Amino acid sequence: MKKSILVACGTAIATSTVVARAIEEAMKERGIDISTKQCKASEIRAYVSGVDLVVSTTQVPSDLGVPVIQTLAFLTGIGKEDVIEQIAKVLTD
């Protein structure tokens, strides 16, 4: 079953694109079928319905009703594998 991830950043342009592509590649390598949507952090409530996970590079509300992973790992490279494993775990549990 395909899982949906909402990727949020400050402007929903470059940063969320980098993060979304990295997540797509990492999940594909693990055999996890996903789709990603991107949005600005300020728009998150308008896009969160129907998603399985939110990954954000900036602070977002914690009461979204879905798991949220806030990370800069895809931009810095620090802890990236750990975050990928967290994402995979959320999507497969």
Z-matrix of the N, CA and C atoms (Angstrom, degrees):
N
C 1 1.442
C 2 1.531 1 109.15
N 3 1.303 2 115.79 1 129.69
C 4 1.463 3 121.30 2 -178.20
C 5 1.521 4 110.55 3 -69.59
N 6 1.322 5 115.86 4 133.16
C 7 1.453 6 122.82 5 177.71
C 8 1.525 7 108.81 6 -102.53
N 9 1.321 8 115.86 7 153.54
C 10 1.457 9 121.47 8 -177.46
C 11 1.519 10 110.22 9 -118.81
N 12 1.340 11 115.67 10 131.61
C 13 1.457 12 121.86 11 179.42
C 14 1.522 13 108.74 12 -120.45
N 15 1.323 14 115.78 13 131.37
C 16 1.459 15 121.89 14 174.26
C 17 1.522 16 107.41 15 -99.72
N 18 1.327 17 116.64 16 122.57
C 19 1.461 18 122.15 17 -179.53
C 20 1.523 19 107.64 18 -106.84
N 21 1.327 20 115.25 19 120.49
C 22 1.466 21 120.12 20 -176.57
C 23 1.525 22 110.74 21 -118.22
N 24 1.329 23 114.85 22 141.26
C 25 1.467 24 121.28 23 173.53
C 26 1.525 25 107.35 24 -144.98
N 27 1.296 26 116.85 25 -172.24
C 28 1.456 27 120.67 26 -176.31
C 29 1.515 28 114.57 27 -64.76
N 30 1.331 29 117.59 28 -40.54
C 31 1.465 30 120.31 29 -174.87
C 32 1.527 31 115.19 30 -122.61
N 33 1.323 32 118.36 31 -6.15
C 34 1.475 33 124.02 32 -179.87
C 35 1.521 34 111.88 33 61.89
N 36 1.320 35 116.82 34 33.85
C 37 1.463 36 119.64 35 178.16
C 38 1.524 37 108.55 36 -117.96
N 39 1.292 38 117.82 37 -98.22
C 40 1.460 39 121.49 38 -170.91
C 41 1.523 40 113.52 39 -72.14
N 42 1.309 41 117.81 40 -50.05
C 43 1.458 42 120.49 41 -174.33
C 44 1.527 43 111.50 42 -61.69
N 45 1.309 44 117.53 43 -48.78
C 46 1.461 45 119.51 44 -178.47
C 47 1.520 46 111.37 45 -65.86
N 48 1.307 47 117.97 46 -30.31
C 49 1.465 48 121.01 47 177.10
C 50 1.523 49 110.59 48 -66.27
N 51 1.322 50 117.21 49 -45.93
C 52 1.466 51 121.62 50 178.28
C 53 1.530 52 110.00 51 -59.76
N 54 1.316 53 116.37 52 -47.35
C 55 1.457 54 120.85 53 -178.12
C 56 1.524 55 111.04 54 -65.75
N 57 1.316 56 117.80 55 -45.43
C 58 1.465 57 121.01 56 -179.48
C 59 1.525 58 111.44 57 -59.77
N 60 1.326 59 117.12 58 -44.77
C 61 1.472 60 120.12 59 -179.63
C 62 1.522 61 111.57 60 -64.73
N 63 1.323 62 116.71 61 -40.12
C 64 1.464 63 120.43 62 179.31
C 65 1.529 64 110.80 63 -64.82
N 66 1.323 65 116.69 64 -41.41
C 67 1.464 66 120.29 65 178.23
C 68 1.524 67 110.17 66 -65.33
N 69 1.327 68 117.15 67 -44.65
C 70 1.469 69 120.75 68 179.42
C 71 1.523 70 111.08 69 -57.23
N 72 1.320 71 117.28 70 -46.22
C 73 1.465 72 121.24 71 -179.98
C 74 1.526 73 111.43 72 -64.03
N 75 1.330 74 116.47 73 -45.49
C 76 1.462 75 120.59 74 -178.03
C 77 1.525 76 111.78 75 -64.71
N 78 1.317 77 117.79 76 -40.45
C 79 1.464 78 120.27 77 179.97
C 80 1.527 79 110.76 78 -72.25
N 81 1.312 80 117.29 79 -35.43
C 82 1.467 81 120.54 80 176.90
C 83 1.527 82 109.84 81 -61.11
N 84 1.329 83 117.08 82 -42.31
C 85 1.460 84 121.70 83 178.19
C 86 1.523 85 111.31 84 -61.03
N 87 1.317 86 117.39 85 -28.06
C 88 1.464 87 122.39 86 -179.51
C 89 1.528 88 112.32 87 -94.53
N 90 1.315 89 116.66 88 1.60
C 91 1.459 90 120.52 89 178.84
C 92 1.517 91 113.88 90 75.34
N 93 1.331 92 116.94 91 22.34
C 94 1.465 93 121.57 92 179.44
C 95 1.522 94 108.25 93 -101.20
N 96 1.317 95 116.25 94 119.64
C 97 1.459 96 122.90 95 -177.12
C 98 1.530 97 109.70 96 -83.37
N 99 1.333 98 116.42 97 116.28
C 100 1.463 99 120.42 98 -178.31
C 101 1.521 100 111.48 99 -132.57
N 102 1.315 101 113.62 100 163.54
C 103 1.463 102 121.42 101 165.90
C 104 1.518 103 105.94 102 -130.08
N 105 1.319 104 116.12 103 150.99
C 106 1.458 105 120.09 104 178.74
C 107 1.518 106 110.08 105 -122.28
N 108 1.327 107 114.12 106 147.74
C 109 1.459 108 122.62 107 170.75
C 110 1.516 109 105.92 108 -125.63
N 111 1.306 110 116.93 109 151.83
C 112 1.460 111 121.60 110 -179.95
C 113 1.521 112 110.05 111 -121.52
N 114 1.336 113 114.24 112 147.87
C 115 1.464 114 119.09 113 176.66
C 116 1.520 115 109.54 114 -157.87
N 117 1.329 116 114.72 115 166.63
C 118 1.457 117 121.30 116 171.12
C 119 1.525 118 107.59 117 -75.55
N 120 1.316 119 116.34 118 150.43
C 121 1.462 120 119.84 119 177.87
C 122 1.531 121 110.87 120 -57.15
N 123 1.312 122 117.04 121 -36.40
C 124 1.465 123 120.75 122 -179.29
C 125 1.527 124 112.79 123 -68.84
N 126 1.325 125 118.05 124 -15.54
C 127 1.468 126 122.71 125 -179.22
C 128 1.526 127 112.83 126 -101.21
N 129 1.301 128 117.61 127 2.59
C 130 1.456 129 121.19 128 -167.52
C 131 1.527 130 113.68 129 -57.14
N 132 1.301 131 117.74 130 -40.22
C 133 1.476 132 119.41 131 -179.00
C 134 1.533 133 112.11 132 -63.71
N 135 1.295 134 117.45 133 -28.57
C 136 1.468 135 121.01 134 179.33
C 137 1.526 136 112.33 135 -74.76
N 138 1.328 137 117.94 136 -21.27
C 139 1.456 138 121.67 137 -175.10
C 140 1.521 139 114.70 138 -112.58
N 141 1.319 140 119.15 139 -7.53
C 142 1.461 141 121.60 140 -171.31
C 143 1.531 142 113.80 141 -75.33
N 144 1.293 143 118.13 142 -21.06
C 145 1.461 144 120.62 143 -178.71
C 146 1.528 145 111.10 144 -59.86
N 147 1.320 146 115.63 145 127.89
C 148 1.461 147 120.50 146 175.98
C 149 1.517 148 115.24 147 85.74
N 150 1.322 149 118.78 148 0.31
C 151 1.466 150 119.30 149 177.92
C 152 1.524 151 110.19 150 -94.03
N 153 1.333 152 115.59 151 156.85
C 154 1.455 153 121.36 152 -179.29
C 155 1.522 154 112.70 153 -95.03
N 156 1.329 155 116.59 154 -20.51
C 157 1.456 156 121.31 155 -174.73
C 158 1.518 157 109.52 156 -159.39
N 159 1.328 158 115.93 157 144.91
C 160 1.460 159 122.04 158 171.78
C 161 1.526 160 107.37 159 -113.55
N 162 1.328 161 116.30 160 129.76
C 163 1.458 162 122.14 161 172.13
C 164 1.515 163 106.12 162 -117.61
N 165 1.327 164 115.58 163 125.86
C 166 1.459 165 119.79 164 -174.30
C 167 1.520 166 111.10 165 -131.86
N 168 1.329 167 115.51 166 146.75
C 169 1.462 168 120.66 167 175.37
C 170 1.517 169 111.20 168 -98.99
N 171 1.312 170 116.55 169 4.19
C 172 1.460 171 122.16 170 179.08
C 173 1.524 172 108.49 171 -143.15
N 174 1.301 173 116.85 172 169.94
C 175 1.460 174 119.82 173 -179.57
C 176 1.514 175 111.18 174 -65.80
N 177 1.327 176 114.68 175 137.21
C 178 1.459 177 122.11 176 175.31
C 179 1.530 178 107.14 177 -134.70
N 180 1.317 179 118.04 178 163.19
C 181 1.462 180 119.87 179 178.87
C 182 1.532 181 111.13 180 -59.27
N 183 1.315 182 116.17 181 148.56
C 184 1.459 183 120.44 182 -179.44
C 185 1.531 184 112.38 183 -92.78
N 186 1.311 185 117.65 184 -5.65
C 187 1.468 186 121.57 185 -176.43
C 188 1.530 187 112.36 186 -104.01
N 189 1.313 188 116.81 187 44.42
C 190 1.464 189 121.08 188 -175.70
C 191 1.530 190 113.34 189 -86.95
N 192 1.324 191 116.93 190 -11.66
C 193 1.459 192 120.07 191 179.19
C 194 1.522 193 113.92 192 84.94
N 195 1.312 194 117.48 193 2.67
C 196 1.469 195 122.78 194 175.88
C 197 1.529 196 107.77 195 -137.06
N 198 1.325 197 117.13 196 158.48
C 199 1.466 198 118.63 197 177.12
C 200 1.528 199 111.37 198 -60.78
N 201 1.341 200 115.30 199 144.52
C 202 1.462 201 122.08 200 178.56
C 203 1.520 202 108.39 201 -126.04
N 204 1.318 203 116.64 202 129.96
C 205 1.457 204 122.00 203 172.51
C 206 1.518 205 106.65 204 -116.87
N 207 1.328 206 115.44 205 115.78
C 208 1.462 207 121.15 206 177.60
C 209 1.515 208 107.68 207 -101.65
N 210 1.333 209 117.05 208 123.08
C 211 1.457 210 119.78 209 -173.55
C 212 1.522 211 112.33 210 -156.40
N 213 1.309 212 114.93 211 151.14
C 214 1.462 213 121.85 212 170.31
C 215 1.529 214 109.96 213 -112.27
N 216 1.334 215 116.34 214 7.32
C 217 1.467 216 121.43 215 -174.47
C 218 1.524 217 113.46 216 -57.76
N 219 1.316 218 117.72 217 -34.03
C 220 1.463 219 119.54 218 -179.18
C 221 1.521 220 111.94 219 -73.36
N 222 1.311 221 116.43 220 -17.81
C 223 1.462 222 120.86 221 178.87
C 224 1.521 223 111.75 222 -95.55
N 225 1.333 224 116.25 223 -36.40
C 226 1.465 225 120.32 224 -177.34
C 227 1.522 226 112.71 225 -94.90
N 228 1.325 227 116.21 226 -24.89
C 229 1.464 228 120.96 227 -175.04
C 230 1.517 229 112.32 228 86.17
N 231 1.312 230 117.81 229 -15.15
C 232 1.462 231 121.99 230 -178.08
C 233 1.531 232 109.57 231 -77.52
N 234 1.315 233 116.02 232 119.05
C 235 1.458 234 121.06 233 179.41
C 236 1.514 235 114.67 234 76.60
N 237 1.308 236 117.54 235 13.33
C 238 1.469 237 121.52 236 -175.74
C 239 1.525 238 112.30 237 -58.71
N 240 1.327 239 117.79 238 -46.06
C 241 1.468 240 120.17 239 -179.08
C 242 1.523 241 111.62 240 -62.92
N 243 1.334 242 116.62 241 -37.85
C 244 1.464 243 120.05 242 177.96
C 245 1.524 244 110.98 243 -63.19
N 246 1.317 245 117.04 244 -41.92
C 247 1.465 246 121.01 245 179.53
C 248 1.528 247 110.31 246 -67.61
N 249 1.313 248 117.21 247 -40.03
C 250 1.470 249 120.20 248 177.15
C 251 1.525 250 109.89 249 -59.83
N 252 1.317 251 116.91 250 -41.79
C 253 1.465 252 120.30 251 177.94
C 254 1.524 253 111.26 252 -65.64
N 255 1.329 254 117.71 253 -38.38
C 256 1.467 255 121.22 254 176.44
C 257 1.523 256 110.48 255 -60.86
N 258 1.326 257 115.66 256 -44.93
C 259 1.471 258 120.54 257 -179.79
C 260 1.527 259 109.80 258 -62.53
N 261 1.317 260 117.02 259 -47.85
C 262 1.467 261 120.91 260 179.49
C 263 1.523 262 111.29 261 -58.77
N 264 1.335 263 116.14 262 -41.15
C 265 1.463 264 120.07 263 -179.82
C 266 1.526 265 111.20 264 -64.13
N 267 1.321 266 117.42 265 -45.08
C 268 1.466 267 120.83 266 178.65
C 269 1.530 268 110.02 267 -59.59
N 270 1.309 269 116.77 268 -42.10
C 271 1.467 270 120.43 269 -175.64
C 272 1.520 271 114.02 270 -74.95
N 273 1.325 272 117.38 271 -22.93
C 274 1.467 273 119.76 272 -177.03
C 275 1.520 274 113.37 273 -104.10
N 276 1.314 275 118.46 274 -10.73
C 277 1.485 276 120.84 275 178.00
C 278 1.504 277 111.24 276 -77.99
